[in-house]
Amino acid sequence: MTDVTPTLASGQPQRPRTQLVATGFASAICAMMMAGALGIYMARRHASGPHPGHDWLDGLAVPNPQFDYALLTLVASLITAHWALWASRRRDTAHTWTAIATTLVLGLGFVNMVMYSMNRMELEIGSGEYQNLAFATTGLSLAIVVVGLLYLGLMGLRSLGGSVGQQGSTTLGAAVFFWDFAALAWAVTWYTVYVVK
């Protein structure tokens, strides 16, 4: 009878999706922060009466078209981010770089539109409960979007260095996953703070 002892391969263990798992944990942490901030916002809004309306907003007018266009810009950036991932997996570096650059420009345009809309509302920190909570929730959501932009930019630089292909684009896939989460976080913030008010 022969001895059939299994042999183990030597070398480092393969962990191809470590960054994707870490990004998932970071997204979960950010989701809990957003849920807490929006929960506090909704609790304070409902505590102000059954129909807060004009009293809750302290006479502020919310520029809904600008916020709507900002959301549409973010949705367009989601399409270009997934285009970058698709191109990276096919080793098409020209399209990968073009899509990443377009995503970053659209993301910066989104941040600019949100800041313009908040300036147009003439929100002042400390002038009322709505203003404080709107700044806090919007600021948290914008911080998540800015982190997503930085993450996409860094992974875009990595793809410039040749990290493409089916295995190499896992890091870019993690950045796109976080970008998807950032867009979802903004959409929930937009609906809660600026549509439902």
MIMAR-129487 format. One line per field, with one value per atom (N, C-alpha, C, CB): residue number from 0; residue in one letter; atom name; x, y, z. Coordinates in steps of 0.05 Angstrom, whole numbers. Glycine has a CB too. Example, Ala and Ser with C-alpha at 12.3 -4.5 7.8 and 13.67 -1.06 7.14 Angstrom:
<torses>
num (0 0 0 0 1 1 1 1)
residu (A A A A S S S S)
atome (N CA C CB N CA C CB)
east (264 246 264 226 257 273 258 282)
north (-114 -90 -66 -89 -45 -21 1 -12)
up (156 156 156 181 142 143 157 114)
</torses>
This chain:
<torses>
num (0 0 0 0 1 1 1 1 2 2 2 2 3 3 3 3 4 4 4 4 5 5 5 5 6 6 6 6 7 7 7 7 8 8 8 8 9 9 9 9 10 10 10 10 11 11 11 11 12 12 12 12 13 13 13 13 14 14 14 14 15 15 15 15 16 16 16 16 17 17 17 17 18 18 18 18 19 19 19 19 20 20 20 20 21 21 21 21 22 22 22 22 23 23 23 23 24 24 24 24 25 25 25 25 26 26 26 26 27 27 27 27 28 28 28 28 29 29 29 29 30 30 30 30 31 31 31 31 32 32 32 32 33 33 33 33 34 34 34 34 35 35 35 35 36 36 36 36 37 37 37 37 38 38 38 38 39 39 39 39 40 40 40 40 41 41 41 41 42 42 42 42 43 43 43 43 44 44 44 44 45 45 45 45 46 46 46 46 47 47 47 47 48 48 48 48 49 49 49 49 50 50 50 50 51 51 51 51 52 52 52 52 53 53 53 53 54 54 54 54 55 55 55 55 56 56 56 56 57 57 57 57 58 58 58 58 59 59 59 59 60 60 60 60 61 61 61 61 62 62 62 62 63 63 63 63 64 64 64 64 65 65 65 65 66 66 66 66 67 67 67 67 68 68 68 68 69 69 69 69 70 70 70 70 71 71 71 71 72 72 72 72 73 73 73 73 74 74 74 74 75 75 75 75 76 76 76 76 77 77 77 77 78 78 78 78 79 79 79 79 80 80 80 80 81 81 81 81 82 82 82 82 83 83 83 83 84 84 84 84 85 85 85 85 86 86 86 86 87 87 87 87 88 88 88 88 89 89 89 89 90 90 90 90 91 91 91 91 92 92 92 92 93 93 93 93 94 94 94 94 95 95 95 95 96 96 96 96 97 97 97 97 98 98 98 98 99 99 99 99 100 100 100 100 101 101 101 101 102 102 102 102 103 103 103 103 104 104 104 104 105 105 105 105 106 106 106 106 107 107 107 107 108 108 108 108 109 109 109 109 110 110 110 110 111 111 111 111 112 112 112 112 113 113 113 113 114 114 114 114 115 115 115 115 116 116 116 116 117 117 117 117 118 118 118 118 119 119 119 119 120 120 120 120 121 121 121 121 122 122 122 122 123 123 123 123 124 124 124 124 125 125 125 125 126 126 126 126 127 127 127 127 128 128 128 128 129 129 129 129 130 130 130 130 131 131 131 131 132 132 132 132 133 133 133 133 134 134 134 134 135 135 135 135 136 136 136 136 137 137 137 137 138 138 138 138 139 139 139 139 140 140 140 140 141 141 141 141 142 142 142 142 143 143 143 143 144 144 144 144 145 145 145 145 146 146 146 146 147 147 147 147 148 148 148 148 149 149 149 149 150 150 150 150 151 151 151 151 152 152 152 152 153 153 153 153 154 154 154 154 155 155 155 155 156 156 156 156 157 157 157 157 158 158 158 158 159 159 159 159 160 160 160 160 161 161 161 161 162 162 162 162 163 163 163 163 164 164 164 164 165 165 165 165 166 166 166 166 167 167 167 167 168 168 168 168 169 169 169 169 170 170 170 170 171 171 171 171 172 172 172 172 173 173 173 173 174 174 174 174 175 175 175 175 176 176 176 176 177 177 177 177 178 178 178 178 179 179 179 179 180 180 180 180 181 181 181 181 182 182 182 182 183 183 183 183 184 184 184 184 185 185 185 185 186 186 186 186 187 187 187 187 188 188 188 188 189 189 189 189 190 190 190 190 191 191 191 191 192 192 192 192 193 193 193 193 194 194 194 194 195 195 195 195 196 196 196 196)
residu (M M M M T T T T D D D D V V V V T T T T P P P P T T T T L L L L A A A A S S S S G G G G Q Q Q Q P P P P Q Q Q Q R R R R P P P P R R R R T T T T Q Q Q Q L L L L V V V V A A A A T T T T G G G G F F F F A A A A S S S S A A A A I I I I C C C C A A A A M M M M M M M M M M M M A A A A G G G G A A A A L L L L G G G G I I I I Y Y Y Y M M M M A A A A R R R R R R R R H H H H A A A A S S S S G G G G P P P P H H H H P P P P G G G G H H H H D D D D W W W W L L L L D D D D G G G G L L L L A A A A V V V V P P P P N N N N P P P P Q Q Q Q F F F F D D D D Y Y Y Y A A A A L L L L L L L L T T T T L L L L V V V V A A A A S S S S L L L L I I I I T T T T A A A A H H H H W W W W A A A A L L L L W W W W A A A A S S S S R R R R R R R R R R R R D D D D T T T T A A A A H H H H T T T T W W W W T T T T A A A A I I I I A A A A T T T T T T T T L L L L V V V V L L L L G G G G L L L L G G G G F F F F V V V V N N N N M M M M V V V V M M M M Y Y Y Y S S S S M M M M N N N N R R R R M M M M E E E E L L L L E E E E I I I I G G G G S S S S G G G G E E E E Y Y Y Y Q Q Q Q N N N N L L L L A A A A F F F F A A A A T T T T T T T T G G G G L L L L S S S S L L L L A A A A I I I I V V V V V V V V V V V V G G G G L L L L L L L L Y Y Y Y L L L L G G G G L L L L M M M M G G G G L L L L R R R R S S S S L L L L G G G G G G G G S S S S V V V V G G G G Q Q Q Q Q Q Q Q G G G G S S S S T T T T T T T T L L L L G G G G A A A A A A A A V V V V F F F F F F F F W W W W D D D D F F F F A A A A A A A A L L L L A A A A W W W W A A A A V V V V T T T T W W W W Y Y Y Y T T T T V V V V Y Y Y Y V V V V V V V V K K K K)
atome (N CA C CB N CA C CB N CA C CB N CA C CB N CA C CB N CA C CB N CA C CB N CA C CB N CA C CB N CA C CB N CA C CB N CA C CB N CA C CB N CA C CB N CA C CB N CA C CB N CA C CB N CA C CB N CA C CB N CA C CB N CA C CB N CA C CB N CA C CB N CA C CB N CA C CB N CA C CB N CA C CB N CA C CB N CA C CB N CA C CB N CA C CB N CA C CB N CA C CB N CA C CB N CA C CB N CA C CB N CA C CB N CA C CB N CA C CB N CA C CB N CA C CB N CA C CB N CA C CB N CA C CB N CA C CB N CA C CB N CA C CB N CA C CB N CA C CB N CA C CB N CA C CB N CA C CB N CA C CB N CA C CB N CA C CB N CA C CB N CA C CB N CA C CB N CA C CB N CA C CB N CA C CB N CA C CB N CA C CB N CA C CB N CA C CB N CA C CB N CA C CB N CA C CB N CA C CB N CA C CB N CA C CB N CA C CB N CA C CB N CA C CB N CA C CB N CA C CB N CA C CB N CA C CB N CA C CB N CA C CB N CA C CB N CA C CB N CA C CB N CA C CB N CA C CB N CA C CB N CA C CB N CA C CB N CA C CB N CA C CB N CA C CB N CA C CB N CA C CB N CA C CB N CA C CB N CA C CB N CA C CB N CA C CB N CA C CB N CA C CB N CA C CB N CA C CB N CA C CB N CA C CB N CA C CB N CA C CB N CA C CB N CA C CB N CA C CB N CA C CB N CA C CB N CA C CB N CA C CB N CA C CB N CA C CB N CA C CB N CA C CB N CA C CB N CA C CB N CA C CB N CA C CB N CA C CB N CA C CB N CA C CB N CA C CB N CA C CB N CA C CB N CA C CB N CA C CB N CA C CB N CA C CB N CA C CB N CA C CB N CA C CB N CA C CB N CA C CB N CA C CB N CA C CB N CA C CB N CA C CB N CA C CB N CA C CB N CA C CB N CA C CB N CA C CB N CA C CB N CA C CB N CA C CB N CA C CB N CA C CB N CA C CB N CA C CB N CA C CB N CA C CB N CA C CB N CA C CB N CA C CB N CA C CB N CA C CB N CA C CB N CA C CB N CA C CB N CA C CB N CA C CB N CA C CB N CA C CB N CA C CB N CA C CB N CA C CB N CA C CB N CA C CB N CA C CB N CA C CB N CA C CB N CA C CB N CA C CB N CA C CB N CA C CB N CA C CB N CA C CB N CA C CB N CA C CB N CA C CB N CA C CB N CA C CB N CA C CB N CA C CB N CA C CB N CA C CB N CA C CB N CA C CB N CA C CB N CA C CB N CA C CB N CA C CB N CA C CB N CA C CB)
east (17 0 18 -19 10 26 15 27 33 25 15 49 -9 -21 -25 -48 -3 -4 -5 21 -25 -26 -3 -53 6 28 16 51 27 18 37 16 26 43 58 26 83 99 95 129 102 100 79 95 75 55 27 59 8 -19 -31 -37 -49 -61 -85 -69 -85 -108 -114 -102 -127 -130 -151 -138 -168 -190 -188 -216 -165 -161 -171 -132 -163 -171 -201 -156 -213 -242 -257 -251 -247 -259 -256 -247 -232 -227 -245 -197 -249 -267 -295 -265 -303 -330 -334 -335 -313 -314 -315 -290 -299 -300 -327 -278 -339 -366 -387 -374 -384 -402 -399 -397 -375 -370 -383 -340 -378 -390 -421 -379 -431 -461 -472 -468 -458 -467 -466 -450 -445 -443 -466 -416 -471 -493 -520 -493 -524 -550 -553 -551 -532 -533 -540 -508 -526 -530 -559 -510 -567 -594 -616 -598 -610 -628 -632 -619 -610 -612 -627 -584 -622 -636 -667 -626 -674 -703 -716 -707 -702 -713 -718 -694 -699 -703 -725 -677 -727 -747 -775 -743 -779 -804 -811 -805 -791 -796 -806 -770 -802 -811 -841 -795 -855 -884 -892 -893 -918 -927 -924 -956 -925 -922 -901 -949 -875 -855 -856 -828 -857 -860 -842 -888 -854 -840 -824 -859 -835 -821 -795 -839 -795 -770 -748 -776 -756 -736 -728 -747 -742 -736 -737 -709 -756 -760 -740 -758 -723 -704 -717 -681 -708 -718 -696 -724 -704 -685 -685 -692 -661 -660 -659 -634 -683 -684 -672 -713 -675 -663 -633 -669 -619 -590 -583 -578 -597 -591 -598 -607 -619 -626 -605 -653 -594 -573 -547 -567 -542 -519 -522 -516 -546 -550 -547 -578 -557 -554 -524 -570 -509 -480 -467 -467 -475 -463 -471 -473 -495 -503 -487 -534 -482 -465 -437 -464 -427 -400 -399 -390 -422 -423 -419 -450 -432 -429 -401 -448 -387 -360 -341 -351 -347 -330 -332 -339 -356 -358 -347 -388 -347 -333 -303 -339 -292 -263 -257 -254 -273 -269 -271 -289 -291 -295 -271 -320 -261 -237 -212 -233 -210 -186 -185 -186 -207 -208 -201 -235 -204 -198 -171 -220 -156 -129 -129 -110 -151 -153 -146 -182 -120 -111 -120 -81 -123 -131 -160 -130 -177 -205 -206 -223 -189 -188 -181 -168 -160 -151 -172 -124 -183 -204 -228 -213 -236 -260 -254 -269 -230 -223 -222 -196 -210 -208 -236 -191 -254 -281 -296 -296 -292 -305 -296 -299 -270 -260 -270 -229 -272 -282 -312 -279 -327 -356 -359 -370 -342 -343 -337 -324 -317 -311 -333 -284 -345 -369 -392 -377 -396 -417 -412 -418 -387 -381 -385 -351 -377 -381 -411 -368 -428 -456 -469 -470 -461 -473 -465 -464 -439 -430 -444 -400 -448 -462 -491 -462 -504 -532 -534 -543 -515 -516 -511 -496 -493 -489 -513 -464 -527 -551 -573 -561 -574 -594 -588 -596 -563 -554 -556 -570 -547 -546 -523 -542 -528 -508 -507 -513 -484 -482 -488 -453 -505 -512 -537 -490 -549 -572 -598 -573 -598 -622 -616 -643 -635 -631 -629 -653 -646 -645 -618 -668 -608 -583 -560 -577 -560 -538 -539 -540 -563 -566 -562 -593 -571 -566 -537 -581 -522 -493 -479 -482 -488 -474 -479 -485 -503 -509 -497 -539 -500 -489 -459 -499 -447 -418 -407 -410 -421 -412 -414 -429 -436 -440 -419 -468 -413 -393 -365 -393 -360 -334 -331 -331 -352 -350 -345 -376 -358 -354 -325 -374 -315 -287 -267 -280 -272 -255 -257 -263 -281 -285 -269 -314 -269 -254 -224 -259 -214 -186 -179 -178 -196 -192 -191 -214 -211 -211 -186 -236 -177 -153 -128 -150 -126 -102 -102 -101 -125 -127 -124 -153 -131 -126 -97 -141 -82 -53 -40 -41 -52 -41 -46 -55 -69 -74 -55 -103 -47 -26 0 -21 5 29 27 36 5 2 -14 29 -28 -44 -72 -48 -72 -96 -99 -96 -120 -125 -145 -99 -152 -172 -163 -178 -138 -129 -120 -106 -107 -96 -117 -78 -140 -161 -178 -178 -170 -186 -185 -175 -162 -160 -178 -131 -179 -196 -226 -191 -231 -258 -267 -260 -248 -254 -260 -230 -245 -250 -277 -228 -285 -311 -333 -312 -328 -348 -353 -338 -331 -334 -348 -307 -343 -356 -386 -343 -393 -422 -434 -425 -421 -431 -433 -413 -413 -414 -438 -388 -444 -467 -493 -467 -494 -518 -521 -517 -499 -500 -510 -473 -501 -511 -540 -494 -549 -577 -595 -581 -588 -604 -604 -594 -581 -579 -596 -550 -594 -609 -639 -602 -648 -677 -686 -683 -670 -679 -678 -661 -656 -652 -664 -622 -663 -671 -697 -649 -707 -732 -754 -731 -750 -770 -769 -766 -745 -740 -748 -754)
north (-23 0 25 0 44 69 90 79 107 129 152 137 161 183 207 174 218 242 267 243 284 308 327 322 339 359 387 354 405 433 449 445 467 484 504 499 508 527 555 519 574 602 616 603 641 658 649 687 650 643 664 641 655 673 686 658 713 728 750 740 743 762 784 748 780 800 813 786 816 828 857 827 872 900 903 914 885 886 881 866 862 857 881 831 893 916 939 924 943 963 958 965 933 926 934 897 929 936 967 925 981 1011 1021 1022 1009 1017 1012 1002 990 984 1004 955 1012 1032 1059 1036 1067 1092 1090 1098 1067 1063 1067 1036 1057 1061 1090 1044 1104 1133 1148 1145 1142 1155 1149 1147 1124 1117 1132 1086 1135 1150 1179 1147 1191 1220 1225 1230 1208 1211 1204 1194 1185 1179 1202 1155 1216 1239 1261 1249 1265 1285 1280 1286 1255 1248 1250 1220 1242 1243 1272 1230 1290 1318 1331 1334 1323 1333 1325 1323 1300 1290 1301 1260 1308 1320 1348 1319 1361 1388 1391 1402 1369 1369 1351 1397 1346 1327 1338 1320 1364 1376 1399 1386 1392 1413 1436 1401 1428 1448 1472 1457 1495 1520 1526 1543 1519 1524 1509 1517 1484 1468 1480 1439 1490 1501 1530 1500 1542 1570 1589 1572 1584 1601 1597 1629 1577 1572 1559 1554 1566 1554 1534 1575 1509 1489 1489 1461 1494 1494 1465 1509 1454 1425 1419 1417 1437 1429 1425 1451 1442 1439 1413 1463 1406 1381 1357 1379 1360 1338 1335 1345 1357 1355 1344 1382 1350 1339 1309 1351 1299 1270 1257 1264 1270 1259 1258 1276 1278 1278 1255 1305 1249 1227 1200 1227 1198 1173 1170 1174 1192 1190 1181 1217 1190 1182 1153 1199 1142 1113 1097 1105 1107 1093 1094 1106 1117 1118 1103 1147 1100 1084 1055 1088 1045 1017 1013 1009 1034 1032 1028 1058 1043 1040 1012 1061 1001 974 954 967 957 939 940 947 964 967 956 996 960 950 919 959 906 877 866 867 882 874 885 883 895 906 929 883 944 967 992 969 998 1019 1047 1019 1051 1078 1084 1079 1065 1069 1070 1047 1055 1055 1083 1035 1094 1121 1142 1128 1140 1160 1159 1155 1134 1131 1141 1102 1135 1144 1175 1132 1187 1216 1228 1225 1216 1226 1224 1212 1201 1197 1218 1169 1223 1243 1271 1243 1278 1305 1307 1310 1286 1286 1287 1261 1273 1274 1301 1254 1315 1342 1361 1351 1357 1373 1369 1366 1344 1339 1354 1309 1353 1368 1398 1362 1408 1436 1443 1443 1427 1432 1432 1413 1413 1412 1436 1386 1444 1468 1493 1471 1495 1518 1519 1517 1495 1494 1502 1466 1493 1500 1530 1484 1542 1571 1586 1579 1576 1589 1588 1576 1567 1565 1585 1537 1595 1613 1600 1639 1575 1561 1573 1531 1577 1586 1567 1616 1558 1540 1555 1527 1544 1556 1573 1572 1577 1594 1579 1608 1553 1538 1508 1544 1493 1464 1451 1451 1460 1448 1454 1460 1478 1486 1468 1515 1465 1449 1420 1450 1408 1380 1376 1369 1396 1394 1395 1416 1413 1415 1389 1439 1378 1354 1330 1348 1325 1302 1306 1297 1330 1335 1334 1362 1345 1345 1316 1361 1299 1271 1257 1256 1262 1249 1259 1254 1285 1296 1286 1327 1282 1271 1243 1271 1227 1200 1201 1184 1220 1223 1232 1244 1250 1259 1236 1283 1220 1196 1177 1182 1174 1157 1168 1155 1194 1206 1201 1236 1205 1200 1170 1208 1153 1124 1117 1108 1128 1123 1134 1135 1158 1170 1153 1198 1144 1127 1101 1121 1088 1063 1068 1048 1092 1100 1102 1126 1114 1116 1088 1133 1071 1043 1030 1027 1035 1023 1035 1027 1060 1072 1057 1102 1045 1030 1001 1029 994 968 948 956 956 938 935 948 920 915 885 930 878 850 839 833 814 801 802 773 795 795 823 775 838 864 885 873 882 903 899 903 881 877 902 853 915 940 962 949 965 984 976 986 951 941 949 911 947 956 985 949 1002 1031 1037 1045 1022 1026 1017 1010 996 987 1009 961 1022 1044 1068 1052 1073 1095 1090 1099 1065 1058 1063 1028 1056 1062 1092 1049 1107 1136 1149 1149 1139 1149 1142 1138 1118 1110 1127 1080 1132 1148 1176 1150 1188 1214 1213 1225 1193 1191 1190 1166 1175 1174 1201 1151 1214 1240 1260 1250 1260 1279 1275 1274 1250 1246 1254 1216 1247 1252 1282 1237 1296 1323 1343 1329 1338 1359 1353 1363 1329 1323 1321 1297 1304 1301 1326 1275 1336 1359 1354 1384)
up (0 0 0 24 -16 -18 1 -47 9 27 10 45 14 -2 17 -14 25 42 25 61 29 13 19 17 -2 1 -2 -19 13 11 -6 39 -22 -38 -21 -60 -27 -11 -22 -12 -6 -14 1 -44 -7 6 -1 -2 18 11 -8 36 -26 -45 -32 -70 -32 -22 -43 7 -64 -86 -80 -111 -61 -57 -30 -60 -19 8 7 16 -13 -15 -18 -38 -33 -37 -11 -58 5 31 50 44 50 67 58 66 32 22 31 -8 32 41 71 38 87 115 118 130 102 103 95 85 75 66 88 41 102 124 147 135 153 173 165 178 140 130 130 102 123 123 151 112 171 199 207 218 198 204 191 196 166 151 164 122 172 184 210 189 226 251 246 266 227 221 210 201 192 181 202 156 219 241 260 257 267 284 270 292 244 229 229 199 223 222 249 210 270 297 305 317 299 306 289 303 264 246 257 217 264 273 301 274 317 343 341 360 318 315 309 294 307 303 280 296 278 257 229 262 225 199 201 188 201 205 185 205 159 138 140 137 138 136 162 130 185 210 212 234 202 204 186 195 163 144 151 116 170 177 153 190 135 112 89 120 90 69 45 79 22 -3 -13 -25 -17 -26 -57 -15 -69 -99 -110 -108 -112 -120 -148 -121 -168 -194 -193 -215 -177 -175 -162 -160 -141 -127 -145 -101 -161 -180 -201 -194 -212 -231 -219 -244 -194 -181 -179 -152 -172 -170 -198 -159 -219 -246 -254 -266 -246 -251 -237 -243 -213 -198 -211 -169 -221 -235 -261 -242 -275 -299 -292 -313 -268 -260 -252 -236 -243 -238 -264 -225 -285 -311 -321 -332 -318 -327 -309 -329 -284 -266 -274 -236 -280 -288 -316 -288 -332 -358 -354 -375 -335 -329 -319 -307 -302 -293 -316 -270 -332 -355 -374 -371 -379 -397 -384 -404 -358 -344 -345 -315 -342 -342 -370 -334 -390 -418 -427 -437 -408 -414 -434 -423 -435 -453 -437 -465 -436 -418 -427 -416 -453 -462 -453 -494 -455 -446 -415 -456 -402 -373 -363 -362 -374 -366 -373 -379 -396 -404 -386 -433 -379 -362 -333 -361 -323 -296 -295 -287 -316 -316 -318 -340 -334 -337 -311 -359 -297 -271 -251 -261 -250 -231 -238 -232 -263 -271 -263 -301 -268 -261 -231 -272 -216 -187 -176 -175 -187 -178 -186 -191 -209 -217 -198 -245 -189 -169 -143 -163 -133 -108 -112 -100 -135 -141 -141 -168 -154 -155 -127 -173 -111 -84 -67 -69 -69 -54 -65 -57 -91 -102 -92 -133 -91 -82 -53 -86 -36 -8 -4 8 -20 -19 -28 -36 -48 -58 -37 -84 -21 0 23 12 24 45 72 44 74 99 116 95 141 160 184 169 190 213 238 215 255 280 279 290 255 253 257 227 261 265 265 244 275 277 250 293 231 204 191 186 194 182 192 186 219 231 222 261 222 215 185 223 168 139 133 125 147 143 151 158 174 184 166 212 158 141 113 139 102 75 76 64 97 99 101 123 117 119 92 140 78 52 32 42 32 14 21 15 47 55 44 86 45 34 3 40 -10 -39 -45 -51 -29 -34 -29 -15 -8 -3 -27 23 -38 -61 -85 -68 -89 -111 -107 -112 -83 -78 -83 -49 -74 -77 -107 -63 -122 -151 -164 -164 -156 -167 -162 -156 -137 -131 -146 -101 -148 -163 -193 -158 -202 -230 -236 -237 -217 -219 -219 -197 -204 -203 -230 -181 -243 -269 -290 -277 -286 -303 -302 -296 -278 -274 -285 -246 -297 -309 -293 -313 -273 -257 -270 -227 -292 -307 -312 -334 -326 -331 -311 -330 -314 -296 -267 -305 -261 -233 -224 -230 -242 -234 -229 -255 -240 -237 -212 -262 -195 -170 -153 -154 -152 -136 -147 -134 -174 -186 -181 -216 -181 -174 -146 -178 -128 -100 -99 -81 -114 -114 -127 -130 -148 -160 -141 -187 -126 -106 -85 -92 -76 -57 -70 -45 -95 -109 -112 -137 -117 -117 -90 -124 -69 -42 -37 -21 -45 -41 -56 -51 -79 -94 -80 -123 -69 -54 -29 -47 -15 9 2 22 -20 -28 -35 -51 -50 -59 -34 -76 -14 10 25 29 26 39 23 40 -3 -20 -15 -49 -15 -12 16 -16 37 64 71 83 64 73 54 76 28 9 -6 -11 -6 -19 3 -35 22 44 62 60 66 83 111 73)
</torses>
